[in-house]
Every structure is written in C-alpha cells, then in structure tokens.
Amino acid sequence: MNIFLDDSACRQSLYPFTLTRHTSDIRIGILTIREKWERLTGLKIFTDNADLNDESIVIPSNVIPAKSNFEAIIQAAKDSIAIAEATEIKILHQPWFIFQYNDWALRNDFELLTAGRESQPLSSTNQLISPENIFLEEGAMVEYCILNAAAGPIYIGKKAQLMEGCLVRGPFSIGEQGVLKMGTKIYGATTLGPYCVGGGEIKNSVMFANSNKAHDGYLGDSVLGEWCNLGAGTSNSNVKNTGGDVKYITDENMNSVSAGNKAGLLMGDYSRAAINTSFNTGTIIGVCCNIFGTSPGKFVNNFSWGHERYIFEKVISDIANWKKMKGREIKEEEIDRLRNIYNNNQ
C-alpha cells in the first residue's frame, strides 16, 4: 500500500502557492501536509503520476491529516467515498484557509511532534505561563522572553533563537534555525517555518520557510511563501474600515471571492517588498515580484518589477543574491521551473 496525494483538482484554486510547489508541500501548522502524512502513517508519500499504481490510495492533497482523522480519510479514499469537510477534517479550498485553519493545525501538529517526548529545559531568565504547553527542541535558545502558552501551545524548533524581550502568545511555532528579533510581539496562531526571521508584530500568519519579516511593522492574517522578504516598516491591513467582508481578487481578470472580515496578505515565493510598503486588505502578490511604492494594488501578477515586467535574468540573479545571505544557492531545477512559469505568464 502507498498513499498518492493528488492535487490536480485543487492547484488552480490555491494560487499563488501551488504555482511553485505541489499542494502537499504547503505548510500549515508546524509541518507541511506531506510531512504530516509521513509522520502519521510511516509510509512514503507519492505525488508523481509515474508512481501511481493499483495499490495506491489516492487522496486529495488539500485534505489536512491529523491524528484524529487520518484513518477516516484513508478509509473514505479506499471506499471511493468523497471526503467531506467536518469538525475534524479540514480541506484547503482557498489559499486564505491556510491562516484560517492554522490554529487547529498548530494544536494537532504540536501533539503529533511532542507526544511521549521531553522538552529541553527552559532558562530561568524567561517568564512562563503554562510551561507544560511549551516545547523546545535541541539547541533552541530562549532568554529573557515572556512565553504564554495558556491559550495554545508553543513549539520552538532545533537551533531556533528567540532574542531578548520577545513576547509570545500561543499557539505558535518556529522551525529549525528560525529567529525572532529582539522585542518581537507574536499573537497566535502564528507559524514561522524553518530558517524564517520574524520581527515587529505578527498575528495569525504563516511563513513557509526561508522568509523574512525581520523589522517593525504589522503582519496579520497573512501567508508568505518561501524566500520572501518584507522591508522595514512594511505592514498589511487585515480588516476593512467598514468592518465588512474582505474580497480577494483571485486573477488578472479581476474575479473576486469573499474571505470573511479578516484577511491580509498572500505572497508567492521569491517576492519582496521595499521599506514602508502598505498592503491593503485582501492583497495577493504573485511569485518573483519586486514591490516598491507605498501601496501596490490588490492583485500583483507574477514577475512584476513595480508596474513593469521583471527581466528573467534579473529575477534569477536577485534570487541568487538573497539565497547567498542564508548560505544557499539557487538550483538548476528551480531556474527551469521559474523559466517555465515566466514563459507561460506573458
């Protein structure tokens, strides 16, 4: 038996995050969807059609597994029964569901990752509320911080660092070698993936991996993909002045969908914003965008340089520069994937 995660029916609706990754590699909670399945089942997870065979159990890749539901999901797939969303089964129908379901996913992942394990000790320099709900992995560094896990768990990954003066309310997770800068204010439910940097004020947001929101400014009810950067003073609005429903413009044809009364920034991979950028409620930024000017539109197409088209060679050069800052290099398969997107996004 193997599990095959199929995203053919959901890729388009989860733009911009599925433009550069399989749906199963979306991070929600602490882990990606693929990582959740691997830990829950102990099986290798397949996503390539070449691996699909008669023994495969085909599951929509936007269904989020948890300890409480994964067996029911597998059984429904075996019986060819449609997997319906319920209290204990969450399905990512739209990209903003990532931050809307992040509280639920954080709690489930925390239980999955910490059950039967003992946290590394917390330094006495910290002030703790409900320390039994706080878990530090090996090498994590936390000094002179206030951690409040009464409303939700706090997970701190391997070699992550919370600098002095951080104020954190759970549920919250920070991945391996992630960093919170001095005086950062975190409200749940927030996820910073591996190698992300957080600063300023962050609330109910998800950063996939290798992205930076390192300075003062507000990020709320938002999702950043990988290798994104928000310049100093950048903030987003997550509530309209009227208090009414926020609509995301989901494509360049100006089609829109309501996302409730709290909805912030959705930013695709490799996109960056200059200092003091102000994002309106319900803004979608595509992949590989360089945003400057105080207030961009609510839908910015892929490969935008301000209001012009980003030259592809410059795209790759700039990504390489950002990767060097984290000791990484851009890979040929990344370049090929981005070139394909660029050529199909005229």
Beta strands, then each sheet from edge to edge (+ up, - down):
strand 1: 2-6
strand 2: 45-46
strand 3: 56-60
strand 4: 63-64
strand 5: 90-91
strand 6: 127-129
strand 7: 134-136
strand 8: 141-142
strand 9: 146-148
strand 10: 154-156
strand 11: 161-162
strand 12: 167-169
strand 13: 172-174
strand 14: 179-180
strand 15: 185-187
strand 16: 190-192
strand 17: 197-198
strand 18: 201-203
strand 19: 206-209
strand 20: 212-213
strand 21: 218-220
strand 22: 223-226
strand 23: 229-230
strand 24: 235-236
strand 25: 247-249
strand 26: 256-258
strand 27: 265-267
strand 28: 272-273
strand 29: 278-279
strand 30: 283-285
strand 31: 290-291
strand 32: 299-300
strand 33: 304-305
strand 34: 308-309
sheet 1: 2+ 1+ 3+
sheet 2: 4+ 5-
sheet 3: 6+ 9+ 12+ 15+ 18+ 21+
sheet 4: 7+ 10+ 13+ 16+ 19+ 22+ 27+ 30+ 32+
sheet 5: 8+ 11+ 14+ 17+ 20+
sheet 6: 23+ 28+ 31+
sheet 7: 24+ 29+
sheet 8: 25+ 26-
sheet 9: 33+ 34-
end
